[in-house]
Amino acid sequence: MPLDQDHFALGVAAQRAGDVAAAEAHYLRVLETDATVHGCWTNLGLLLLRSGRFSAAAAALEQAVALAPDDPVPLCYLGETLLELLEHDAARSALERVLTLSPDMARAHMLLGRVLDDTGRYAEALEHLEAALHADKGLDDARWPRILALFRLGRWKEAFADYEERFQRRDCKPVDYPQPVWDGSPLEGRTILLHHEQGLGDTIMCCRYATPVAERGGRVLLGCQPALAEVAATAPGVDEVVLPGRKFRADCRAPLMSLPAILGLDKEDIPAPRSYLSVPPGAVSPVVRPRGAKLAVGIVWAGNPRHTNDRYRSAPLELFLDLARLPGVVLYGLQHGSRASDIEVKGAGALIRPLGGAVGPFPAKAAALADLDLLITVDTCEAHLAGALGRPVWMLLPFRCDWRWTPGSPDTVWYPSMRVFQQTRPGRWEDVFLAVRRELATL
């Protein structure tokens, strides 16, 4: 076997075994002597793609496509890489070309569905995602994007019916309880545990369901994160808050995010009282208004950096600073975590009063929100808390927003006191802040 073929075979074996460094070394040895081996470029591109080196992957895959323009495989990988690089037009073009070469390639349909979903073409996205599942019922990568497309098209009852798919994802593992999952039938005095499963914002959003569950005739226990215990205890319908590790007795249970399906709710049926949480007794607000303050505005500019959508939803602090130029507006930073230091790093200490440390516990955060005139925030748990308290909140959304928000709408079915400002173009926060500044000036 010639040397280059030997290294190619060794590279394939190493790649299959998950040895990225060895596979890459063997492919490079092949390409040093023969840069026309399109299969080597393809495998190297895939290796780079799967290891997150997207720019290098795109370059390698473009070499493969140039050498074998009618081979749909490297072209499909190139489309996926371009999607990761947020080059949506080029990704769509590549994937459409794949489907002219191989109309039933399930992965190409799935990837094109994701591209179309990212660019707001939700009906077309759903068509391709369903085509992917028709071609390959076992293609798990298409199931979750299909559910998100249903949500974005307003077909929430269908989406909630399939929402149990979330437990197949790495970022949402099911909580193991011995009690059977409630089927929605009358409780007739039985005790039910409603338990959290995802982030703080999801728990806050779903506290609303304690009321309709209690109306089924049972005693409601709410299992939530310890940080939320005091605030969650104020939710109507909650008889007792249960913290992780504490003993309790219950006859059945329900994951909080499964309740819309169990209760048979569609988008129009979501219970949305003006407020359903309260400031816990004894909570003290750290907000101090200086002389001359006309409008006290809380701001949050970044979410959890571990969130899969954080690169889209968080915004630069610098854009908020323009709001501080409005006469009488005083900004209070409710940001917590590592991004709270942005105030100091950007030299904004005189423009933003940092409350991050003072409002770490949720009771103090709730008290602060009750004292502020307005919260302006990206998609974070603070947005949910303000909405659940019935406080005025302006939420700033990326172009590709989370499934629960209606794309292009200034309102949301979840919180009557919330107003939404959404990007009209991917990545363009500047237009959002121009609209926010204009509206803030009218207040």
C-alpha positions, 0 to 999 in steps of 0.5 A: 500500500502506498504511503499516502493510502496507508496514512489515509487508512490509519487516519480513518481508523483513528477518527472512528476511534475518537483519536482526533490528534492522531487522525489529523496527523495522518490526514496531514501526512497524506495531503503533504504529498497529494492535495487531490485526495478529496476523501482526505479533505472531507474527513479532515473537514468533518474532524475539524467541524466536530472539534469546533474549529469551524473556519478551518473546517470550512476551508478543508471542506471547500477543497473537497467540494472543489475536487468532487463537486457532485459528491453530496457528502462534503457539500453537506458537511460544508453546509453544516459548518457554514451554519455554525459560522452563522453564514446562513445564505451560503449554508442554504445555498450549499444545502439546497445544492445537496438536495438537488444531488440527493433529494432524500438525504435526511441530514441535508433536510434537517440542516436546511430546516435549521438554517431556515428556522434561524432566518425566520422562515419557520413554515419552510423550516418545518417542511424540511424537518418533517422531510428529514424525519420521513426519510430517516425516522431515527434522525434524532437531530431533527426532532427537537428543531421540529418542535421549536418550529411548531412553537414559532408557528404558534402551534403550541398544543402540538409542540407541547405534546412532543415536548417530552423529547427534551429529556433526550437532550444532554442539557435536560436530564429527567429527574428521578422520582418514584411517584407516577407522573400525573395524567391530568385526572382529578386529584381528589385530595391526593398530594402532587409534587410539581418539580423543577427540571431546567433553569431558574427562569423556567421554574418562575414561569411555571409557578403559574400552573400551581393554581390550575393544578390545585383546582383539580382538588389536590394538595400541591407541593412545589419542588424548586431550586433553593434560591427560589424557595421564598419567592416561589412560596408566594405563588397561589396554589402552592401549599408547601415548597420542597427543596432538594434532599428534603423528605416529602410524601406525594401520590403523584408528580409532574415536571413543571414544563410538562404541565401544559401538555398534561393540562391540554393547554394551547397558546391561548390557554396559558394562564397569565394573571397580572402577577402571581408572585409577591415580594416575600415578607421581610425582604429589603430592597437595596435600591437608593434613589439619588436626588434628581432621579426621575426614572429608576431603571434596572438593567441586565445585559448577560445571561448564563454563559453556559446556556446554548443560546447565550452567544445570541441573547447576551448584549454588550454593556456599552449599548446600555450606557447610551440610556444613561445619557437621558436626563433623570434616568438612573441605571441600576445593574442587577447583573450577577455572575462573572459579567457583573464586573463589566461595570468596572471594566468598562469604566461605568461606575458613575453611570450604573449603580451595581446591585448585583451583590446586594440582590443575589438572593431572590427575595432582595431581587424581588424587593428591588424590582418592586422599587424600580420603575422599569427593568430592561433586560436580555432573556434571563431569569430576571425578566421572568421574575419581573413579569411574574411580579407584575412589574414593568419589564422590557425584554431585549430579544435576539433575532432567533429567540427562545421558543416561548416568545412569539417572533416579531410580536411586542407582547407575550402571552406569559406576562401582561407587564412585559414588552418585547424589543426584538432584533429585526436582523441577526446580530443587530442589537443597535436597532433594538437599543435605538428603539428602547432609547426612543421609548425610554425618552417618552417616559 
